[in-house]
Amino acid sequence: MSAAVHTLGARRRRAALRTLGFLSPWLIGFSVFFAYPLGATVYFSFMKYDGFTDPVWVGLKNWRYVLFDYPFFWPALTNTLWLVAVMVTLRTVFGLGVGLLITRIKTGAGVFRTLFYLPFLAPPVAATMAFVFLMNPGTGPVNTILDRIGLGEPGWFNDAQWSKPALTVLALWCIGDLMVIFMASLLDVPKEQYEAAELDGAGAWARFRYVTLPNIRPVVLFAVVTGVIATMQYYTEPIVAAKVASGVIGGSGQHFEPGYPEKSTLTVPQSVYHLGFQRFDTGAACVVALVLFVLAMAFTYVLMRRGSGFLKEDD
Amino acid sequence: MPATRPRARAVAAVAAAAALSLAAACTGSNDTGAANDDPDAEVTLTFWHGWSAPSEVEAIEANIDAFEKEFPHITVEAVKGVNDDKLNQGLRAGGDNAPDVVSSFTTDNVGRFCSSNVLADLGPFLDESGIDPAKTFPAPMLEYTRYEGKRCALPLLGDAYGLYYNKDAFAEAGIDAPPKTLSEFEEVAKKLTRPDGDGYEQLGFMPNYQGYETTVEHYGGQFGVTYFDDEGDSNAAADPRMTELFEWQKSMVEELGGFEKLRRYRNTFGDEWGPKHPFHTGQVAMQMDGEWRGKMAADAGVDFEIGAAPFPVPDDQADSYGKGYLSGTITGIAATSGKKNAAWELVKYLTTDTDAVVDFANAIHNVPSTLAALESPRLNDDPVYRTFVDIAQHPGSSHAPSSRNGGAFLLTLQDYGLKYESGEEDDLASLLEQADEQIDKDNAQAG
């Protein structure tokens, strides 16, 4: 009896080890690239640490500083939330619209697909610099055209009221990624459902509302969730735009206050960089990073919960 | 199930402890010990610097070649175009690939470098070499290369700020000489300004805090603001000079067309380091700038004669005319370097060898950073450039104080200055009190 139990136990241990062996690549990756950095970030958020000297325990001091005294935190958070609300929504709607348009084009669809996709391949730094020059309020062609047709001359990247809309325009220009996934999902909608809806007298809007949308809901949810996470990490475009628009692009020794003009393009990841790598305040930078992490998790959780109705029943 | 809970908790605790211990283990501390390497050994030094333009890189390489001839046992591997962000990360990381000698364009970071011991204390090296800093370097440059008594850097060329003006525009407006006081300056700026609808055909001067070099600290050099009291607390509100500065700057903004109009015009400027700089294009007739602007404007092929003079001073300080704001490049030895004696030879050569300093200053059109080099007859005799050499030697020239928090306090003042000039806030006394409060909070966090 005891020999049988021993054999069974050994077999279970071997099975457990085998399972662990198969899981180990993921476990190692998870530990090294997620669990450890997360643990370290929490640890450093309670430390005074400049990267040069040993960390010293300071309790909640970094948290108090970031939440109540750091002048860049709330503007950065507000801007990031604005971009999440406006940019993600518009990108999703625009991506879906372009996808719908292209799936309906009978001739030259390939050309339009290429034209809409190409901007997505442009390096973000180059694309941003090009947009800042094109939208320069004084010398750019965009305002020259707007002025000629009587639509006024927005300050775009040089005006705190217009800088985030300008970044949104740039994001819409780079819609190629969403266009492709929406196109794929739109082409996957069964044609017979459209035919049945037409036989029932459904118009274009009704077909979209009751046939297209239910079929592509998982893709819409995917676009929104990945869009929210990407926007939470939005860094390159706003900082390049701010530097180019402020004109201090090449001044190594100059003070550059992130978020030009007037903190309007400051995002949370920029605050992490500003604190951690420019002010040498790793502890406070970790606090901002944790707030970003919690927000991203919360957004994702809410979207997944609220969006569960978006998933088809068989998903 | 209940039986597994304590085990799960134990595993979680062990994992958390492991993560925390890993985090603790990965935090290196810097070796700030004395240099103990053989100064005569064959070594290769890594030198990180920020110069990137071909002519600048050629000039620093020429200096390094001359050094290697004088010290044949030392080879220098120079890494160009290293900005402060990269520099900070390299100094933090340490290790074999980290630099032995570094230079930075940001004098405001010296406080951070010194207080965090990331750069070695140069005091013992200077003593051992018999170099008296006070007899070697201009006083303001000595100030901005140390923090709380610790000298962790030395000046490697300097920058002096003054006034550039378009001589043709002056002649056209019937102005004979550059202004010396701020009231004269205001009159001249208005005379030179030619409005054109919502913009300008020519603006006399862009006083806006976003006008590139028209920053609080550069203006502050003319007013003699103090920034901190004896206790180290921000004293913007208590310093009448700071109030004068803010009020004068705002009055200039209003006299020249108002904040919105100036901002719209500012948006039409090319970038500061490009050929379309507003002074080059004639969009502004006067510009506060450093000694490099003269050469940059000449290289851009401007079609007017360039004049240079010290920036005007407040009327009640007319006798201090000639002074200006000073900053420059600093250099030091990484605390983690295991070749500090060899590194010191390079730092000493670059910063104190008169020929090296003069050649480098002439080549990149910067102001020399030693007293001997400033007096050298070999120095470029271009009168525009010489104006800035004179500013660098003026006893009233100054630099903002070093701070543990780098230049954060200057950015804060600038931020509040922007609120004042734009009219977002009108109560200057309250605004400066808020600035003090913010600066003190930031410094407390950095401390």
Interface residues (C-beta under 8 A of the other chain):
Chain A: A35 Y36 G39 A40 Y43 F44 Y49 D50 G51 F52 T53 D54 P55 K61 N62 Y65 D69 Y70 P71 N136 P137 G138 T139 G155 N158 D159 V244 S246 G247 V248 I249 G250 G251 S252 G253 H255 E257 Y260 P261 E262 F277 Q278 R279 F280 D281 A284
Chain B: A15 A16 A19 L20 L22 A23 A24 C26 T27 S29 N30 G50 N83 D84 D85 N88 Q89 L91 R92 S104 F105 T106 T107 D108 R112 S116 N117 V118 Q210 Y212 T215 R263 R264 Y265 R266 N267 T268 F269 G270 D271 E272 W273 G274 S327 T329 N405 G406 G407 A408 L410 L411 T412 Q414 D415 L418 Q438 K441 D442 Q445 A446
